[in-house]
Amino acid sequence: MRLPLLALLARGPAHGYELKQDLEQLLGSAYPQPNVGQIYVTLGRLEKSGLIEGEEVEQTGRPNKKIYRLTDAGREAVSVWFQKPEDEPRVRDEFFMKLALAPQTGLADQIALINKQRRQYLNTMRNLSKLAAAEGRDNRIAHLLIEGAMLHLQADLDWLERCQEELEELE
């Protein structure tokens, strides 16, 4: 959450609720909605670390609000973030750990685990398809997010098929 908030503040000063709305509008309903409390906690930490500065702004008839702006150090942190490629594909996979340990424990069947995970991925794909239809193509960023998630799920489904084939050959 830290770096996306800094990136939004690179456009200009904003308050916490405004940043929440910007994230929701940008990413659409497919992305988990950010918790406004988490945003304010993160903004406080960013301010303590010198990446942003906050300024209280008086409002008539309402409580004061705090507007945040990026510092030079914050702008540099966002630049570094944009320049750094993301890590390699995940190797620490919780499902794979279950699959690997199942025969050693006798508490779960590997093929049953694969089938259950497959059903979960297919349900998730159905839900994403519904979200894509609801979002329409107006929000291109949200559409790309949904499409990327579905492609990852398809790759995961292909991988599950490969795991099942390998395990069945061992029997």
DRENKELUM-89818 format. One line per 10 residues: their letters; for each residue x, y, z of C-alpha. Coordinates in steps of 0.5 Angstrom, whole numbers, plus 500, padded with zeros to 3 digits. Each point is the difference from the previous one (the first is absolute). Layout:
N
A> X/Y/Z ~ ...
This chain:
171
MRLPLLALLA> 500/500/500 ~ 506/505/501 ~ 502/501/493 ~ 494/500/497 ~ 498/506/505 ~ 506/503/498 ~ 499/499/493 ~ 493/504/500 ~ 503/505/504 ~ 505/501/495
RGPAHGYELK> 494/504/496 ~ 499/505/505 ~ 498/501/508 ~ 494/496/502 ~ 497/497/507 ~ 499/493/502 ~ 493/499/498 ~ 501/503/493 ~ 506/495/499 ~ 495/494/502
QDLEQLLGSA> 495/503/494 ~ 506/500/495 ~ 502/493/501 ~ 493/498/500 ~ 498/503/494 ~ 507/499/496 ~ 500/492/502 ~ 492/499/500 ~ 496/494/504 ~ 505/495/498
YPQPNVGQIY> 506/502/505 ~ 498/500/507 ~ 498/506/503 ~ 505/504/504 ~ 498/501/507 ~ 500/507/502 ~ 503/499/507 ~ 506/496/496 ~ 501/506/496 ~ 500/505/505
VTLGRLEKSG> 505/496/504 ~ 504/499/494 ~ 500/508/499 ~ 502/501/507 ~ 506/495/499 ~ 502/503/494 ~ 500/507/503 ~ 504/497/506 ~ 505/497/495 ~ 501/507/496
LIEGEEVEQT> 497/498/494 ~ 494/504/500 ~ 498/507/504 ~ 493/501/503 ~ 497/507/501 ~ 493/501/504 ~ 495/504/496 ~ 494/503/504 ~ 493/499/497 ~ 494/504/502
GRPNKKIYRL> 495/496/504 ~ 504/494/499 ~ 506/497/504 ~ 507/502/497 ~ 503/495/495 ~ 507/498/498 ~ 503/501/493 ~ 506/496/498 ~ 505/502/495 ~ 506/496/498
TDAGREAVSV> 507/502/502 ~ 506/500/496 ~ 502/493/503 ~ 493/497/499 ~ 501/502/493 ~ 506/497/499 ~ 497/493/504 ~ 495/500/494 ~ 505/501/495 ~ 504/494/502
WFQKPEDEPR> 494/496/501 ~ 498/501/493 ~ 507/499/497 ~ 500/493/504 ~ 498/494/497 ~ 495/495/504 ~ 503/494/503 ~ 500/493/496 ~ 494/496/501 ~ 498/498/506
VRDEFFMKLA> 503/494/503 ~ 498/500/507 ~ 493/497/498 ~ 495/498/506 ~ 496/495/496 ~ 506/497/497 ~ 503/499/507 ~ 493/496/502 ~ 501/496/494 ~ 507/498/502
LAPQTGLADQ> 499/499/507 ~ 493/496/499 ~ 503/493/499 ~ 505/501/506 ~ 494/501/505 ~ 495/495/497 ~ 495/506/502 ~ 498/502/492 ~ 500/497/494 ~ 504/503/494
IALINKQRRQ> 495/499/495 ~ 494/503/504 ~ 504/506/502 ~ 502/501/492 ~ 492/500/499 ~ 498/504/506 ~ 505/505/497 ~ 498/500/493 ~ 493/501/502 ~ 502/506/504
YLNTMRNLSK> 504/503/494 ~ 494/499/496 ~ 495/503/505 ~ 505/506/500 ~ 500/500/492 ~ 492/500/500 ~ 500/506/505 ~ 505/504/496 ~ 496/499/494 ~ 494/503/503
LAAAEGRDNR> 504/506/503 ~ 503/501/493 ~ 493/500/497 ~ 498/505/505 ~ 506/504/500 ~ 499/501/492 ~ 506/502/496 ~ 499/507/502 ~ 506/500/506 ~ 505/497/496
IAHLLIEGAM> 505/499/506 ~ 495/496/504 ~ 499/496/493 ~ 507/498/500 ~ 500/498/507 ~ 495/495/499 ~ 503/498/494 ~ 506/499/503 ~ 497/496/506 ~ 497/496/495
LHLQADLDWL> 506/498/496 ~ 504/498/507 ~ 494/496/502 ~ 500/496/493 ~ 507/499/501 ~ 499/498/507 ~ 495/495/497 ~ 505/497/495 ~ 505/499/505 ~ 495/496/505
ERCQEELEEL> 499/496/494 ~ 507/499/499 ~ 501/498/507 ~ 494/495/500 ~ 503/497/494 ~ 507/499/503 ~ 497/497/507 ~ 495/495/496 ~ 507/498/496 ~ 503/498/507
E> 494/496/502
